[in-house]
Amino acid sequence: MTSITIPRQIRRRLAPAVRTLAPLLDTGALARAGDPASGLACWATVEAARSEITVPCAVYAAWDARGWCRYVGSVNRRQATAVGDRLAEHHQHPRHGQARHRDWVLLTVLPIRADAPHGAVLAAEGWAARLLVPLDGGAHPVIDLMLPPDAIAAAIPTPHGP
C-alpha cells in the first residue's frame, strides 16, 4: 500500500469519528494501515482506491485540497475492490461526477468489521456524517442517538454465541 501522509488538519477532523466508530472497526485492517488512528487512506482516484484499499465493508470520507470533508458514504459488498468500485460510481454520476472527480483529492476509509450487518454499516455512516459534517451530500442514514456505535457493536451476534 502506498503510504500517504494524512494532513494534520484532516487527522484532527477525522479523530472523533475514528474514536466513536472504534467498536465497529476492523482492527486487523487498521493494524495494516499507515496511520491506524486515522484509518486507511489513498488518493481519491479509482485506480488508487481499487489497488490500495482492499476492504469490502467500510465508511469512507472524501476530502478536498483545503482539508474539508466533502462527502461521507459507506459500502458493504463482497469484493476487495468495493471502495474503488463505489468511487467509480461517484465519478460517473451524471450530475455531480465531474465535480467529484475534480474536487475529491484524498479518500480516508474506516474499515468496518466483516460480521457487521448492513444496518450497522449504515449506522456507522450516519454517525460519521454527523461528526464530519460533509459539505456535499445530505442523504445520510438517520441515527438513533440512544444507540451509539458501541451498543450497535455489542448487539452483533458472535459466531459461537447467541
Residue pairs with C-beta under 8 A, 6 or more apart in sequence:
1 32
1 33
1 34
1 40
1 42
1 52
2 42
2 48
2 52
3 34
4 34
4 41
4 42
4 43
4 106
5 34
5 35
6 14
6 35
6 38
6 41
6 106
6 108
7 67
7 106
9 67
10 38
10 63
10 67
10 106
10 108
11 35
11 37
11 38
13 67
13 69
13 132
14 38
14 39
14 61
14 108
14 132
15 37
15 38
16 131
17 59
17 61
17 110
17 127
17 128
17 131
17 132
18 25
18 37
18 38
18 39
18 110
20 127
20 128
20 131
20 148
20 149
21 59
21 110
21 112
21 124
21 127
21 128
21 149
22 149
23 149
23 150
23 152
23 153
23 154
24 112
24 113
24 116
24 120
24 124
24 149
24 152
24 153
25 39
25 110
25 111
25 112
25 113
26 55
26 57
26 111
26 112
26 113
26 114
29 40
29 55
29 111
30 36
30 39
30 40
30 111
33 39
33 40
33 41
34 40
34 41
35 41
38 108
39 108
39 109
39 110
39 111
40 52
40 53
40 55
40 58
40 108
40 109
40 110
40 111
41 106
41 107
41 108
41 109
42 48
42 49
42 52
42 53
42 106
42 107
42 109
43 105
43 106
43 107
44 62
44 63
44 87
44 104
44 105
44 106
44 107
45 87
46 84
46 87
46 88
46 91
47 84
48 84
48 107
49 81
49 83
49 84
49 87
49 107
50 81
50 83
50 84
50 85
51 84
53 83
53 84
53 107
53 109
54 80
54 81
55 80
55 82
55 83
55 109
55 111
55 112
56 75
56 76
56 77
56 78
56 79
56 80
56 82
56 114
57 75
57 76
57 77
57 82
57 111
57 112
57 113
57 114
57 116
57 121
58 74
58 75
58 82
58 83
58 109
58 110
58 111
58 112
59 72
59 73
59 74
59 109
59 110
59 112
59 121
59 124
59 125
59 128
60 72
60 73
60 74
60 75
60 83
60 86
60 87
60 107
60 108
60 109
60 110
61 69
61 71
61 72
61 107
61 108
61 109
61 128
61 132
61 134
62 69
62 70
62 71
62 72
62 90
62 100
62 104
62 106
62 107
62 134
63 69
63 70
63 104
63 105
63 106
63 107
63 108
64 70
64 103
64 104
64 105
64 135
65 103
65 105
68 135
69 132
69 133
69 134
69 135
70 100
70 103
70 104
70 134
70 135
70 136
71 90
71 100
71 104
71 134
71 135
71 136
71 137
72 125
72 128
72 129
72 132
72 134
72 137
72 140
73 86
73 90
73 125
73 137
74 112
74 121
74 122
74 124
74 125
75 82
75 83
75 85
75 86
75 121
76 82
76 112
76 118
76 121
77 85
77 86
79 85
83 107
83 109
87 107
90 96
90 97
90 100
90 104
91 97
91 100
91 101
93 100
96 136
100 136
110 124
110 128
112 120
112 121
112 124
113 153
113 156
115 156
115 157
115 158
115 159
116 124
116 153
116 156
117 156
120 152
120 153
120 156
122 141
123 141
123 143
123 144
123 147
123 149
123 152
124 149
124 152
125 140
125 141
126 140
126 141
126 142
126 143
127 143
127 148
127 149
129 137
129 140
129 141
130 140
130 143
